Amino acid sequence: MTLIFIVGATATGKSELSLELATQLGGEVVNADSMQLYRGMDIGTAKLSVQERRGIPHHLIDVLDVNQDASVAEYQGWARTKIDELLSQGKPVIVVGGTGLYVKAILDELNFPDTNPEVRARLSAEADRIGGDAMHQRLGKLDPAAAAAIPKENIRRVVRALEVIEITGKPFTANLPRAGASYYPDAKQFGLVLNRDDLKERIDKRVDVMWSEGFVEEVRGLIENGIASGKTAKAALGYSQILSFLQGTIGEEEAKEETKRATRAYARRQETWFSRDARISWLKGGTKERLDSILSSTISR
């Protein structure tokens, strides 16, 4: 069985490495980026085009409309079903993405507490009244680890974490497994890391390129498809800021700069999340050096 996870912060080169690895191993790619699940969210998620995928099958991309909301539990089922299917066919599987909770949902036995509609409705109404920042600050006091993993822009997930805390009387992260209890014990995880200055430069450049490629027009088109009514999609990095611009709340340059700032902050949260998992082997250098490290590690075990 060859099951490899490529994880890490945004803009660290995960997609390029996954392509090289899939080419070398004859494998297929399973997406673990929560926003690449959405059809039409292409530029802002740095989604590889069909041509850029080099003929390598990619799974769990473009499976939802922007007015739909995916849960971690649903994703867990989709991902494990696809991974098991590919492994049963003898195909190497490369899971790639930076959504830490999605990666953990594949690998570990997560508990998904029941929901309480009354509690959720009350917390959602409170979020509408006092704002996402205040709700995220509350989460930070009750469960700092959850606050580090959940972007403040994703109010739906913040509300869900607070709901779980209220229902169970325990931190949201108490429902996550201890490291080591893996659903796929033979899986190998590799994390990509860059120094802070290089990562900042790459993020800023990526956002500039997204704008030049028509990011604003992409979001404008998604409004017609209902992105404003989807709680998850509209909270995505860049999409949220551009929606504010198109609604006249902020200017376009402010939207771009805020996207850069929010993305850098998200990258720091990703680093914090993945750094807690001792099963991850961290890789520096360029794509070739990283690829050689993975291949030598994979072959030697």
Secondary structure as the mmCIF struct_conf table of DSSP 4:
data_model
#
loop_
_struct_conf.conf_type_id
_struct_conf.id
_struct_conf.beg_label_comp_id
_struct_conf.beg_label_asym_id
_struct_conf.beg_label_seq_id
_struct_conf.end_label_comp_id
_struct_conf.end_label_asym_id
_struct_conf.end_label_seq_id
STRN STRN1 LEU A 3 GLY A 8
BEND BEND1 ALA A 9 ALA A 9
TURN_TY1_P TURN_TY1_P1 THR A 10 ALA A 11
BEND BEND2 THR A 12 GLY A 13
HELX_RH_AL_P HELX_RH_AL_P1 LYS A 14 LEU A 25
TURN_TY1_P TURN_TY1_P2 GLY A 26 GLY A 26
STRN STRN2 GLU A 28 ASN A 31
HELX_RH_3T_P HELX_RH_3T_P1 SER A 34 LEU A 37
STRN STRN3 TYR A 38 TYR A 38
TURN_TY1_P TURN_TY1_P3 ARG A 39 GLY A 40
TURN_TY1_P TURN_TY1_P4 ILE A 43 ALA A 46
HELX_LH_PP_P HELX_LH_PP_P1 LYS A 47 SER A 49
TURN_TY1_P TURN_TY1_P5 VAL A 50 VAL A 50
HELX_RH_3T_P HELX_RH_3T_P2 GLN A 51 ARG A 53
TURN_TY1_P TURN_TY1_P6 ARG A 54 GLY A 55
STRN STRN4 HIS A 58 HIS A 59
BEND BEND3 LEU A 60 ASP A 62
STRN STRN5 LEU A 64 LEU A 64
TURN_TY1_P TURN_TY1_P7 VAL A 66 ASN A 67
HELX_RH_AL_P HELX_RH_AL_P2 VAL A 72 SER A 88
TURN_TY1_P TURN_TY1_P8 GLN A 89 GLY A 90
STRN STRN6 VAL A 93 VAL A 96
HELX_RH_AL_P HELX_RH_AL_P3 GLY A 100 LEU A 107
STRN STRN7 ASP A 108 ASP A 108
HELX_LH_PP_P HELX_LH_PP_P2 PRO A 113 THR A 115
HELX_RH_AL_P HELX_RH_AL_P4 PRO A 117 ILE A 130
HELX_RH_AL_P HELX_RH_AL_P5 GLY A 132 LEU A 142
HELX_RH_AL_P HELX_RH_AL_P6 PRO A 144 ALA A 149
BEND BEND4 ILE A 150 ILE A 150
TURN_TY1_P TURN_TY1_P9 LYS A 152 GLU A 153
HELX_RH_AL_P HELX_RH_AL_P7 ILE A 155 THR A 168
BEND BEND5 GLY A 169 LYS A 170
HELX_RH_3T_P HELX_RH_3T_P3 PHE A 172 ASN A 175
BEND BEND6 LEU A 176 LEU A 176
HELX_LH_PP_P HELX_LH_PP_P3 PRO A 177 ARG A 178
TURN_TY1_P TURN_TY1_P10 ALA A 179 GLY A 180
STRN STRN8 SER A 182 SER A 182
BEND BEND7 TYR A 183 TYR A 184
TURN_TY1_P TURN_TY1_P11 PRO A 185 ASP A 186
STRN STRN9 LYS A 188 LEU A 192
HELX_RH_AL_P HELX_RH_AL_P8 ARG A 196 SER A 212
TURN_TY1_P TURN_TY1_P12 GLU A 213 GLY A 214
HELX_RH_AL_P HELX_RH_AL_P9 PHE A 215 GLU A 224
TURN_TY1_P TURN_TY1_P13 ASN A 225 GLY A 226
HELX_RH_3T_P HELX_RH_3T_P4 ILE A 227 SER A 229
TURN_TY1_P TURN_TY1_P14 LYS A 231 THR A 232
HELX_RH_3T_P HELX_RH_3T_P5 ALA A 233 ALA A 235
BEND BEND8 ALA A 236 ALA A 236
TURN_TY1_P TURN_TY1_P15 LEU A 237 GLY A 238
HELX_RH_AL_P HELX_RH_AL_P10 TYR A 239 LEU A 246
TURN_TY1_P TURN_TY1_P16 GLN A 247 GLY A 248
BEND BEND9 THR A 249 ILE A 250
HELX_RH_AL_P HELX_RH_AL_P11 GLU A 252 SER A 275
TURN_TY1_P TURN_TY1_P17 ARG A 276 ARG A 276
TURN_TY1_P TURN_TY1_P18 ALA A 278 ARG A 279
STRN STRN10 ILE A 280 LEU A 283
BEND BEND10 GLY A 285 GLY A 285
HELX_RH_AL_P HELX_RH_AL_P12 THR A 287 SER A 300
#
